[in-house]
Amino acid sequence: MIATDNKASIKGGEFLIKETDAAQVFIPEEFTEEQQMIAATCREFLEREIWPRLEDIDKAKSPELISSLMDKAGELGLLGTSVPEEYGGFGMSFNTSMLVAEVTGAGHSFSVALSAHTGIGTLPIVYYGSEEQKAKYLPKLASGEWKAAYCLTEPDSGSDANSGKTKAVLSADGQHYIINGQKMWITNGGFADVYIVFAKIEENGQTDKNLSAFIVERSFEGITMNEPEHKMGIKGSDTRQIFFNDLKVPAENLLSDRGNGFKIAVNILNIGRIKLGIAAVGGSKEVINNAIRYANERKQFKTPISQFGAIKHKLAEMAVKVYASESASYRAGQNIDDLIEALKEQGMADGPAKLKALEQFAIECAIMKVHGSEALDYVVDEGVQVYGGMGYSADAPMDRAYRDARINRIFEGTNEINRMLVVDMMLKRAMKGELDLMTPAMAVSKEIMSIPDFGADEEEGLFIAEKKVLRNLKKAALMVSGAAVQKFMMTLSDEQEILMNVADMAIEIYAAESALLRVEKTIALKGEEALSLQKDLALIYLHEAVEKVNNAGRAAITSFAEGDELRVMLMGLKRFTKIEPMNLKEARRRIADAMIAENKYIF
């Protein structure tokens, strides 16, 4: 394994076969003063407009309240973060838009409405719209004068989005497309002014294989909808079924080319995935803040419960997962930014460059969607536990946090689908020669048949032993995935359990490496003594990742290997998942004590 030469040369999925130098990654500590001011503006908006109204938002009988709050967000410029300046937006970098998504991610139902508008509702026009379409729609979407929604899912097409049955037929005079069909789970459906609608064009009795996309205005005749859905969580988010009955859409409102809708959906979902992951980080931090405050206030046996080891364990574990997720999210976000700039320097236009960069890091986008949403689920579950009986009360904040978090493992493709996508995309790139998985996989196959090298490390520097652990974890993932490919070949896609095991190995490796690189780079900037707690965070996560990689690897190996192959692979897995023990209890206590003293999440 070798280090990549420069930031723009890094490829999506390459983390599994190459080492990344800490200098190559972006860390949140590098956000500029301007970016920090943007984050502060977002937080102030939540404190002033959203958090005092959470109960009203959830109980609202109509979408007017959320819509009015969207208007206020528009006045602050929060709806135009990713819209180019020439169309009334701010044209922020990808990582800056990620920062906005993180902070506003603590806004419960409002954050869902905001992200649907700024992401899947607006970005299809930003990236795929004609100049006329951009000029007509983007200024109003950026200001909040118009709100947006995204109409893809149908009753019979969830994860299999391209199986949708909504049809579009070109009128005899060629002036309109007539759309008939049904969409469901449409966020912002009740108050949106613009809908991105996906349908298959039908001509001469033949229906296109792939979807097309259309820009539909609420004023067009033929749109009806149900009352808002009653949901487990995000109750203030307006979610509807929408029906199109002979809906007339001007022919010029076809978005991009005919049959390009599925590609639009996939690329826009890549953005939605990584932004959902970082929004979950923002939500997690606020839950941790609440849990720490309550633990400091709540007394049992005449002692604040924050002083008990069991509570400290929970608070620290919550912080460990969030720190890793945040580190990995911004690492991937900057990879996207760097590639965008490199492609533009090569002469590519802004829109195509962004799409190409997002496509390149689609693997990381899927990883972060899974990791962020599951970190949040862990945090809210433990948050309820810290509150004890009050955690189960609707009068305490954990009730809403717990219920609102659950949708994130379903949004933007279920976590099961995203896990399988991680492996599927890696293997497809390997078959195309874009990602050389075969050479290192074969090297690992030979290594497990050889005598282990017990020689002392000759390298010098920070985290030498930990980086060796990471190299070995990558070998474990390559060993398992390589053997699975050889065993199943073209039928591997049917072995979903094994695919998810391999994905779990990759996800843990990416998160653990990202946390370690973040600490290494921050130490280079601030010194090791100032980062002792961050070092604890990264090392705890690495130790836990080793165990998870071992468990996932064992589950996969025992699913398909037998006899000598089984024994050899399990021996190899054992060799590749070793780490020197450390006192994790004391490390967790140091982390928890520091947060308890500050009465908040401090990392």
Buried (B, 14 or more C-beta within 10 A) or exposed (E): EEEBEEBBEBBBBBBBBBBBBBEBBBBBEBBEEEBEEBBEBBBEBBEEBBBEBBEEBBEBEEBEBBBEBBBBBBEBBBBBBBBBEEBBBBBBBBBBBBBBBBBBBBBBBBBBBBBBBBBBBBBBBBBBBBEEBBEBBBBBBBBBEBBBBBBBBBEEBBEEBBEBBBBBBBEEEEEBBBBBBBBBBBBBBBBBBBBBBBBBBBEEEEEBEBBBBBBBBBEBEBBEBBEBBEBEBBBBBBBBBBBBEEBBBBEEBBBBEBBBBBBBBBBBBBBBBBBBBBBBBBBBBBBBBBBBBBBBEBEEEEEBBBBBEEBBBBBBBBBBBBBBBBBBBBBBBBBBBBBBBBBBEEEBEBBEBBBBBBBBBBBBBBBBBBBBBBBBBBBBBBBBBBBBEBBEEEEBBBBBBBBBBBBBBBBBBBBBBBBBBBBBBBBEBBEEEBBEBBEBBEEBBEBBEEEEEEEEEEEEEBBEEBBBBBEBBBBBBBBBBBBBBEBBEEEBEEBBEBBBBBBBBBBBBBBBBBBBBBBBBBBEEEEBEEBBBBBBBBBBBBBBBBEBBBBBBBBBBEBBBEEEEEEBBBEBBEBBBEBEEEEBEEBBBBBBBBBBEEBBBBB
